[in-house]
């Protein structure tokens, strides 16, 4: 079956939206791998400190190591779903071109592929949000370090 230039152009136009989804997924993967790298680096520092600490300080190091391990699991799962999304988007583009070149009606398969890609992206983003919230909870600044009195802080904020 021969295709004319307009049919090829139309297929390329149909593929643009999934390709934008692929670019967005790649950007998300870049952010996720950066976060994973930071957690791994922090874990290495904590592992070095583990043998040097005792008592309450050692317990804090162990607790932070456990928390970092959980964060790494969440990030890894988010990366996995984002990669799966990217793979499904590639399959979607392949389906669109296969339909254009063979004349087979693959619209239902393409629709399911797009829906699956969106679901995987959604899961990845939710896991990303979970990990960010975990990071925020892990870095809770103790009140004594802020040198803030309970009610005096509010009064100082009003003066500014």
LINKA-V130106 format. One record per pair of residues at least 12 apart in sequence whose ideal C-beta (glycine too) atoms are under 7 Angstrom apart, sorted by the first residue. I is the first residue (numbers start at 0). GAP is how many residues later the second one is. If there is no record, write none. Layout:
I,GAP ; I,GAP
//
This chain:
0,102 ; 2,97 ; 2,98 ; 6,93 ; 10,85 ; 10,86 ; 10,89 ; 13,82 ; 14,78 ; 14,81 ; 17,71 ; 17,74 ; 17,75 ; 17,96 ; 18,74 ; 20,68 ; 20,96 ; 21,64 ; 21,67 ; 24,57 ; 24,60 ; 24,61 ; 24,64 ; 24,96 ; 27,54 ; 27,96 ; 28,50 ; 28,53 ; 31,43 ; 31,46 ; 31,47 ; 31,50 ; 31,96 ; 32,46 ; 34,40 ; 34,96 ; 35,36 ; 35,39 ; 38,29 ; 38,32 ; 38,33 ; 38,36 ; 39,32 ; 41,26 ; 42,22 ; 42,25 ; 45,15 ; 45,18 ; 45,19 ; 45,22 ; 48,12 ; 63,74 ; 66,71 ; 69,64 ; 70,60 ; 70,63 ; 70,64 ; 73,53 ; 73,56 ; 73,57 ; 73,60 ; 74,56 ; 76,50 ; 77,46 ; 77,49 ; 77,50 ; 77,53 ; 80,39 ; 80,42 ; 80,43 ; 80,46 ; 81,42 ; 83,36 ; 84,32 ; 84,35 ; 84,36 ; 84,39 ; 87,25 ; 87,28 ; 87,29 ; 87,32 ; 88,28 ; 90,22 ; 91,18 ; 91,21 ; 91,22 ; 91,25 ; 94,14 ; 94,15 ; 94,18 ; 95,14
//
